[in-house]
Amino acid sequence: MKRVVILGSTGSIGTQTLDVIAQFPDRFKVVGLAARQNESLLLEQAARFDVRHLALFQGATAPHIRTGMEGLIELATLSEADIVVVSVAGVIGLQPTLAAIEAGKDIALASKEVLVAAGEIVMPAVARNGVSLNPIDSEHSAVFQCVQGSKPEQIDEVILTASGGPFRGWSRPQLESISVQQALNHPTWSMGGKITIDSATLMNKALEMIEARWLFGVKPEQIKAVVHPQSIIHSMVKLTDGSVLAQMGWPNMRLPILYALAYPERLPNDLKPWSPLDSPRLDFEPIDTDVFPGPKMAIEAMQMGGTAPCAFNAANEEAANAFLRGEIPFLAIDETVGTVLALHKTKPVTLEDLLSVDNEAREQTRQLLAQRS
Protein backbone atom coordinates (compact mmCIF):
# COMPACT_ATOMS: atom_id res chain seq x y z
CA MET A 1 0.00 0.00 0.00
CA LYS A 2 1.43 3.36 -1.07
CA ARG A 3 0.06 6.43 0.67
CA VAL A 4 -0.33 9.31 -1.77
CA VAL A 5 -0.56 13.10 -1.59
CA ILE A 6 -1.77 14.86 -4.73
CA LEU A 7 -0.85 18.51 -5.30
CA GLY A 8 -3.15 19.79 -8.02
CA SER A 9 -5.92 17.26 -7.45
CA THR A 10 -8.65 19.26 -9.23
CA GLY A 11 -6.74 19.69 -12.50
CA SER A 12 -6.61 17.34 -15.48
CA ILE A 13 -3.74 15.17 -14.20
CA GLY A 14 -4.98 15.27 -10.62
CA THR A 15 -8.48 14.06 -11.46
CA GLN A 16 -7.08 11.31 -13.69
CA THR A 17 -4.70 10.27 -10.90
CA LEU A 18 -7.67 9.85 -8.58
CA ASP A 19 -9.45 7.77 -11.24
CA VAL A 20 -6.39 5.51 -11.46
CA ILE A 21 -6.11 5.20 -7.68
CA ALA A 22 -9.80 4.30 -7.42
CA GLN A 23 -9.12 1.19 -9.54
CA PHE A 24 -6.47 -0.04 -7.07
CA PRO A 25 -7.88 0.47 -3.55
CA ASP A 26 -5.63 -2.28 -2.22
CA ARG A 27 -2.47 -0.64 -3.60
CA PHE A 28 -2.94 3.11 -3.06
CA LYS A 29 -4.43 5.26 -0.31
CA VAL A 30 -4.93 9.03 -0.75
CA VAL A 31 -3.87 10.85 2.43
CA GLY A 32 -3.68 14.47 1.20
CA LEU A 33 -5.22 16.64 -1.51
CA ALA A 34 -4.33 20.17 -2.59
CA ALA A 35 -5.61 22.49 -5.31
CA ARG A 36 -5.18 26.07 -6.46
CA GLN A 37 -8.69 27.46 -5.82
CA ASN A 38 -11.43 24.94 -6.69
CA GLU A 39 -12.64 24.41 -3.13
CA SER A 40 -15.94 22.73 -4.01
CA LEU A 41 -14.32 20.01 -6.11
CA LEU A 42 -11.56 19.58 -3.53
CA LEU A 43 -14.16 18.90 -0.84
CA GLU A 44 -16.00 16.45 -3.12
CA GLN A 45 -12.75 14.57 -3.71
CA ALA A 46 -11.98 14.54 0.00
CA ALA A 47 -15.39 13.02 0.78
CA ARG A 48 -15.06 10.42 -1.98
CA PHE A 49 -11.60 9.23 -0.87
CA ASP A 50 -12.00 9.90 2.87
CA VAL A 51 -9.15 12.43 3.01
CA ARG A 52 -8.79 14.81 5.94
CA HIS A 53 -5.54 16.62 5.01
CA LEU A 54 -6.46 19.37 2.53
CA ALA A 55 -4.86 22.55 1.18
CA LEU A 56 -5.92 25.33 -1.14
CA PHE A 57 -3.38 27.76 -2.56
CA GLN A 58 -5.89 30.61 -2.53
CA GLY A 59 -9.48 31.36 -1.61
CA ALA A 60 -10.21 28.75 1.08
CA THR A 61 -13.32 29.26 3.23
CA ALA A 62 -13.53 25.97 5.15
CA PRO A 63 -11.56 26.33 8.42
CA HIS A 64 -9.89 22.90 8.20
CA ILE A 65 -8.22 23.60 4.83
CA ARG A 66 -4.58 24.66 4.93
CA THR A 67 -3.80 27.69 2.76
CA GLY A 68 -1.08 29.31 0.68
CA MET A 69 2.40 28.00 -0.07
CA GLU A 70 2.75 26.93 3.56
CA GLY A 71 -0.30 24.72 3.17
CA LEU A 72 1.10 23.05 0.05
CA ILE A 73 4.42 22.43 1.81
CA GLU A 74 2.64 20.96 4.87
CA LEU A 75 0.80 18.50 2.66
CA ALA A 76 3.94 17.64 0.68
CA THR A 77 5.73 16.70 3.89
CA LEU A 78 2.96 14.75 5.69
CA SER A 79 4.55 12.08 7.85
CA GLU A 80 2.09 9.43 6.63
CA ALA A 81 2.78 10.06 2.91
CA ASP A 82 5.03 7.81 0.83
CA ILE A 83 4.73 9.50 -2.58
CA VAL A 84 3.73 13.01 -3.65
CA VAL A 85 2.12 13.60 -7.03
CA VAL A 86 3.05 17.11 -8.18
CA SER A 87 0.57 18.23 -10.84
CA VAL A 88 0.02 21.89 -10.00
CA ALA A 89 0.18 24.33 -12.90
CA GLY A 90 3.33 26.41 -13.03
CA VAL A 91 6.34 27.00 -10.85
CA ILE A 92 4.32 27.06 -7.59
CA GLY A 93 5.09 23.33 -7.38
CA LEU A 94 8.81 23.97 -6.88
CA GLN A 95 8.99 24.67 -3.14
CA PRO A 96 6.59 21.85 -2.15
CA THR A 97 8.55 19.43 -4.35
CA LEU A 98 11.85 20.36 -2.75
CA ALA A 99 10.29 20.12 0.72
CA ALA A 100 8.86 16.67 -0.07
CA ILE A 101 12.24 15.47 -1.33
CA GLU A 102 14.00 16.73 1.81
CA ALA A 103 11.33 14.92 3.87
CA GLY A 104 12.19 11.65 2.13
CA LYS A 105 9.12 11.40 -0.09
CA ASP A 106 9.17 9.88 -3.57
CA ILE A 107 7.90 12.19 -6.30
CA ALA A 108 5.63 11.53 -9.27
CA LEU A 109 6.12 14.65 -11.32
CA ALA A 110 3.69 16.10 -13.84
CA SER A 111 4.59 19.79 -13.36
CA LYS A 112 7.36 20.16 -15.91
CA GLU A 113 8.07 23.70 -14.71
CA VAL A 114 9.69 22.31 -11.54
CA LEU A 115 12.61 20.84 -13.47
CA VAL A 116 12.61 23.48 -16.20
CA ALA A 117 13.14 26.23 -13.64
CA ALA A 118 15.17 24.36 -11.04
CA GLY A 119 16.44 21.01 -12.32
CA GLU A 120 19.96 21.99 -11.31
CA ILE A 121 18.99 21.92 -7.63
CA VAL A 122 16.08 19.44 -7.69
CA MET A 123 17.93 16.43 -9.13
CA PRO A 124 20.91 16.70 -6.72
CA ALA A 125 18.37 16.86 -3.87
CA VAL A 126 16.76 13.65 -5.18
CA ALA A 127 20.15 11.90 -5.17
CA ARG A 128 21.16 13.32 -1.80
CA ASN A 129 17.98 12.13 -0.08
CA GLY A 130 17.82 8.72 -1.76
CA VAL A 131 14.29 9.19 -3.11
CA SER A 132 12.91 8.54 -6.59
CA LEU A 133 11.48 11.07 -9.02
CA ASN A 134 9.29 9.41 -11.65
CA PRO A 135 7.95 11.47 -14.55
CA ILE A 136 4.25 11.51 -15.41
CA ASP A 137 4.51 13.45 -18.68
CA SER A 138 3.83 10.93 -21.44
CA GLU A 139 7.04 11.86 -23.28
CA HIS A 140 9.31 11.58 -20.26
CA SER A 141 7.53 8.48 -19.02
CA ALA A 142 8.27 6.94 -22.43
CA VAL A 143 11.96 7.81 -22.18
CA PHE A 144 12.06 6.62 -18.56
CA GLN A 145 10.63 3.26 -19.64
CA CYS A 146 12.99 2.97 -22.60
CA VAL A 147 16.15 3.52 -20.54
CA GLN A 148 15.36 0.85 -17.93
CA GLY A 149 18.35 -1.49 -17.94
CA SER A 150 20.64 1.02 -19.67
CA LYS A 151 23.42 3.02 -18.04
CA PRO A 152 23.27 6.83 -18.37
CA GLU A 153 26.43 6.85 -20.47
CA GLN A 154 24.74 4.52 -22.97
CA ILE A 155 22.17 7.18 -23.92
CA ASP A 156 23.18 8.85 -27.18
CA GLU A 157 20.01 10.84 -27.94
CA VAL A 158 16.64 11.49 -26.34
CA ILE A 159 14.04 11.95 -29.09
CA LEU A 160 10.83 13.58 -27.90
CA THR A 161 7.76 13.43 -30.11
CA ALA A 162 5.23 16.22 -30.64
CA SER A 163 1.78 15.98 -32.13
CA GLY A 164 2.40 19.26 -33.92
CA GLY A 165 -0.65 20.78 -32.27
CA PRO A 166 -3.68 22.20 -34.09
CA PHE A 167 -1.58 24.39 -36.39
CA ARG A 168 0.84 21.86 -37.84
CA GLY A 169 1.81 22.96 -41.34
CA TRP A 170 0.61 26.53 -40.90
CA SER A 171 2.77 29.53 -41.84
CA ARG A 172 3.58 32.35 -39.45
CA PRO A 173 1.26 34.84 -41.20
CA GLN A 174 -1.59 32.33 -40.87
CA LEU A 175 -1.10 32.32 -37.09
CA GLU A 176 -1.57 36.07 -36.67
CA SER A 177 -5.34 35.95 -36.12
CA ILE A 178 -5.64 32.67 -34.16
CA SER A 179 -8.40 32.70 -31.55
CA VAL A 180 -8.23 31.16 -28.09
CA GLN A 181 -10.83 28.56 -29.06
CA GLN A 182 -8.82 27.51 -32.12
CA ALA A 183 -5.69 27.11 -30.00
CA LEU A 184 -7.57 25.01 -27.43
CA ASN A 185 -8.75 22.55 -30.09
CA HIS A 186 -5.95 19.97 -29.75
CA PRO A 187 -6.07 17.15 -32.32
CA THR A 188 -5.13 14.21 -30.07
CA TRP A 189 -4.89 15.14 -26.38
CA SER A 190 -7.36 16.48 -23.80
CA MET A 191 -5.47 18.72 -21.36
CA GLY A 192 -5.79 21.82 -19.21
CA GLY A 193 -5.90 25.27 -20.79
CA LYS A 194 -2.33 26.46 -20.30
CA ILE A 195 -0.67 23.22 -21.42
CA THR A 196 -2.98 23.08 -24.45
CA ILE A 197 -1.81 26.56 -25.45
CA ASP A 198 1.78 25.41 -24.92
CA SER A 199 1.07 22.53 -27.27
CA ALA A 200 -0.30 24.92 -29.89
CA THR A 201 2.84 27.08 -29.74
CA LEU A 202 5.10 24.00 -29.31
CA MET A 203 6.40 25.64 -26.16
CA ASN A 204 5.43 22.43 -24.36
CA LYS A 205 8.08 20.64 -26.39
CA ALA A 206 10.58 23.36 -25.55
CA LEU A 207 9.88 22.93 -21.83
CA GLU A 208 10.05 19.14 -22.15
CA MET A 209 13.47 19.40 -23.79
CA ILE A 210 14.78 21.31 -20.77
CA GLU A 211 13.10 18.87 -18.39
CA ALA A 212 14.69 15.90 -20.20
CA ARG A 213 18.13 17.46 -19.78
CA TRP A 214 17.80 17.11 -15.99
CA LEU A 215 15.75 13.91 -15.78
CA PHE A 216 18.16 11.87 -17.87
CA GLY A 217 21.45 13.70 -17.35
CA VAL A 218 22.03 14.48 -21.04
CA LYS A 219 23.52 17.50 -22.77
CA PRO A 220 21.36 19.98 -24.72
CA GLU A 221 22.74 18.75 -28.03
CA GLN A 222 21.60 15.19 -27.19
CA ILE A 223 17.94 16.23 -27.01
CA LYS A 224 15.91 16.16 -30.23
CA ALA A 225 12.24 16.69 -31.00
CA VAL A 226 10.20 15.56 -34.00
CA VAL A 227 6.58 15.93 -35.05
CA HIS A 228 4.59 12.70 -34.90
CA PRO A 229 0.92 13.58 -35.58
CA GLN A 230 -0.56 10.20 -34.58
CA SER A 231 0.79 10.54 -31.00
CA ILE A 232 1.32 6.76 -30.79
CA ILE A 233 5.08 6.80 -30.22
CA HIS A 234 5.41 8.89 -27.08
CA SER A 235 9.18 9.27 -27.32
CA MET A 236 12.33 7.38 -28.28
CA VAL A 237 15.87 6.82 -27.07
CA LYS A 238 18.87 6.21 -29.30
CA LEU A 239 21.58 4.24 -27.50
CA THR A 240 25.30 4.38 -28.21
CA ASP A 241 25.22 1.17 -30.24
CA GLY A 242 22.69 2.71 -32.63
CA SER A 243 19.63 0.92 -31.25
CA VAL A 244 16.50 3.09 -31.06
CA LEU A 245 13.89 2.13 -28.46
CA ALA A 246 10.36 3.55 -28.46
CA GLN A 247 7.39 3.39 -26.09
CA MET A 248 4.04 3.18 -27.87
CA GLY A 249 0.39 3.40 -26.89
CA TRP A 250 -2.82 5.36 -27.26
CA PRO A 251 -2.80 9.00 -26.16
CA ASN A 252 -3.95 8.41 -22.57
CA MET A 253 -2.35 9.89 -19.47
CA ARG A 254 -3.63 7.16 -17.17
CA LEU A 255 -0.93 4.70 -18.17
CA PRO A 256 2.04 7.00 -17.40
CA ILE A 257 0.29 8.03 -14.17
CA LEU A 258 -0.06 4.39 -13.12
CA TYR A 259 3.54 3.60 -14.08
CA ALA A 260 4.84 6.54 -12.02
CA LEU A 261 2.78 5.51 -8.99
CA ALA A 262 3.48 1.78 -9.15
CA TYR A 263 7.11 1.85 -10.32
CA PRO A 264 8.98 -0.49 -10.50
CA GLU A 265 5.89 -2.69 -10.81
CA ARG A 266 3.58 -2.88 -13.83
CA LEU A 267 0.00 -3.36 -12.71
CA PRO A 268 -2.63 -4.99 -14.95
CA ASN A 269 -5.39 -2.52 -15.81
CA ASP A 270 -8.43 -2.01 -18.03
CA LEU A 271 -6.83 0.49 -20.43
CA LYS A 272 -7.13 -0.46 -24.09
CA PRO A 273 -3.71 -1.57 -25.43
CA TRP A 274 -2.54 -0.32 -28.80
CA SER A 275 -2.08 -2.73 -31.71
CA PRO A 276 0.02 -2.07 -34.85
CA LEU A 277 -3.01 -2.94 -36.97
CA ASP A 278 -5.03 -0.17 -35.30
CA SER A 279 -2.83 2.52 -36.85
CA PRO A 280 -0.42 0.97 -39.33
CA ARG A 281 0.80 4.37 -40.55
CA LEU A 282 3.16 6.34 -38.32
CA ASP A 283 4.45 9.64 -39.72
CA PHE A 284 7.33 11.88 -38.65
CA GLU A 285 8.50 15.31 -39.74
CA PRO A 286 10.87 17.97 -38.47
CA ILE A 287 9.67 20.88 -36.35
CA ASP A 288 9.62 24.11 -38.35
CA THR A 289 11.40 26.37 -35.86
CA ASP A 290 10.91 29.40 -38.11
CA VAL A 291 7.18 29.09 -37.44
CA PHE A 292 7.43 27.60 -33.94
CA PRO A 293 10.71 28.90 -32.43
CA GLY A 294 10.12 27.55 -28.90
CA PRO A 295 12.33 24.42 -29.19
CA LYS A 296 15.18 26.50 -30.63
CA MET A 297 14.86 28.96 -27.74
CA ALA A 298 14.94 26.04 -25.27
CA ILE A 299 18.33 24.97 -26.60
CA GLU A 300 19.52 28.58 -26.25
CA ALA A 301 18.25 28.75 -22.65
CA MET A 302 20.00 25.48 -21.77
CA GLN A 303 23.24 26.69 -23.32
CA MET A 304 22.99 29.97 -21.38
CA GLY A 305 22.54 27.87 -18.24
CA GLY A 306 22.04 29.14 -14.71
CA THR A 307 18.74 30.95 -14.26
CA ALA A 308 18.00 31.33 -18.01
CA PRO A 309 15.58 28.35 -18.20
CA CYS A 310 13.74 29.75 -15.17
CA ALA A 311 13.26 33.12 -16.91
CA PHE A 312 12.23 31.33 -20.10
CA ASN A 313 9.58 29.33 -18.25
CA ALA A 314 8.24 32.32 -16.30
CA ALA A 315 7.90 34.45 -19.45
CA ASN A 316 6.07 31.68 -21.27
CA GLU A 317 3.71 31.07 -18.37
CA GLU A 318 2.75 34.75 -18.18
CA ALA A 319 2.39 35.15 -21.95
CA ALA A 320 0.39 31.94 -22.44
CA ASN A 321 -2.04 32.90 -19.67
CA ALA A 322 -2.37 36.42 -21.11
CA PHE A 323 -3.36 34.85 -24.44
CA LEU A 324 -5.84 32.58 -22.67
CA ARG A 325 -7.46 35.69 -21.16
CA GLY A 326 -7.73 37.20 -24.64
CA GLU A 327 -5.32 40.04 -23.87
CA ILE A 328 -2.68 39.40 -26.56
CA PRO A 329 -2.46 37.80 -30.02
CA PHE A 330 -1.15 34.27 -30.44
CA LEU A 331 2.21 35.24 -31.94
CA ALA A 332 2.92 37.60 -29.05
CA ILE A 333 3.58 34.55 -26.86
CA ASP A 334 6.84 33.32 -28.38
CA GLU A 335 7.89 36.83 -29.50
CA THR A 336 7.72 38.07 -25.90
CA VAL A 337 9.41 34.98 -24.49
CA GLY A 338 12.24 35.46 -26.98
CA THR A 339 12.69 39.07 -25.89
CA VAL A 340 12.78 38.17 -22.19
CA LEU A 341 15.35 35.42 -22.84
CA ALA A 342 17.53 37.75 -24.94
CA LEU A 343 17.52 40.38 -22.17
CA HIS A 344 18.19 37.92 -19.33
CA LYS A 345 21.46 38.14 -17.42
CA THR A 346 21.97 34.64 -16.09
CA LYS A 347 22.96 33.94 -12.49
CA PRO A 348 24.17 30.83 -10.64
CA VAL A 349 21.29 28.66 -9.44
CA THR A 350 20.11 28.95 -5.85
CA LEU A 351 16.51 28.67 -4.67
CA GLU A 352 16.54 32.32 -3.59
CA ASP A 353 17.83 33.48 -6.98
CA LEU A 354 15.37 31.25 -8.86
CA LEU A 355 12.39 32.68 -6.98
CA SER A 356 13.72 36.18 -7.58
CA VAL A 357 14.32 35.58 -11.30
CA ASP A 358 10.89 33.99 -11.65
CA ASN A 359 9.25 37.14 -10.24
CA GLU A 360 11.44 39.48 -12.27
CA ALA A 361 10.82 37.66 -15.54
CA ARG A 362 7.06 37.66 -14.94
CA GLU A 363 7.05 41.38 -14.26
CA GLN A 364 9.22 42.04 -17.32
CA THR A 365 6.84 39.93 -19.44
CA ARG A 366 3.80 41.82 -18.15
CA GLN A 367 5.47 45.14 -18.96
CA LEU A 368 6.38 44.03 -22.48
CA LEU A 369 2.83 42.80 -23.09
CA ALA A 370 1.37 46.05 -21.75
CA GLN A 371 3.62 48.06 -24.07
CA ARG A 372 2.57 45.88 -26.97
CA SER A 373 -1.14 46.38 -26.35
HELIX and SHEET records of a PDB file:
HELIX    1   1 SER A   12  ALA A   22  1                                  11    
HELIX    2   2 GLU A   39  PHE A   49  1                                  11    
HELIX    3   3 GLY A   68  ALA A   76  1                                   9    
HELIX    4   4 VAL A   91  GLY A   93  5                                   3    
HELIX    5   5 LEU A   94  GLU A  102  1                                   9    
HELIX    6   6 GLU A  113  ASN A  129  1                                  17    
HELIX    7   7 SER A  138  CYS A  146  1                                   9    
HELIX    8   8 PRO A  152  GLN A  154  5                                   3    
HELIX    9   9 PRO A  173  LEU A  175  5                                   3    
HELIX   10  10 VAL A  180  ALA A  183  1                                   4    
HELIX   11  11 GLY A  193  THR A  201  1                                   9    
HELIX   12  12 MET A  203  LEU A  215  1                                  13    
HELIX   13  13 PRO A  220  GLN A  222  5                                   3    
HELIX   14  14 ARG A  254  ALA A  262  1                                   9    
HELIX   15  15 GLY A  294  MET A  304  1                                  11    
HELIX   16  16 ALA A  308  LEU A  324  1                                  17    
HELIX   17  17 ALA A  332  LEU A  343  1                                  12    
HELIX   18  18 LEU A  351  ARG A  372  1                                  22    
SHEET    1   A 7 ARG A  66  THR A  67  0                                        
SHEET    2   A 7 HIS A  53  LEU A  56  1                                        
SHEET    3   A 7 PHE A  28  ALA A  35  1                                        
SHEET    4   A 7 LYS A   2  LEU A   7  1                                        
SHEET    5   A 7 ILE A  83  VAL A  86  1                                        
SHEET    6   A 7 ASP A 106  LEU A 109  1                                        
SHEET    7   A 7 LEU A 133  PRO A 135  1                                        
SHEET    1   B 5 VAL A 244  MET A 248  0                                        
SHEET    2   B 5 ILE A 233  LEU A 239 -1                                        
SHEET    3   B 5 ILE A 155  ALA A 162 -1                                        
SHEET    4   B 5 ILE A 223  VAL A 227  1                                        
SHEET    5   B 5 GLU A 285  PRO A 286 -1                                        
END                                                                             
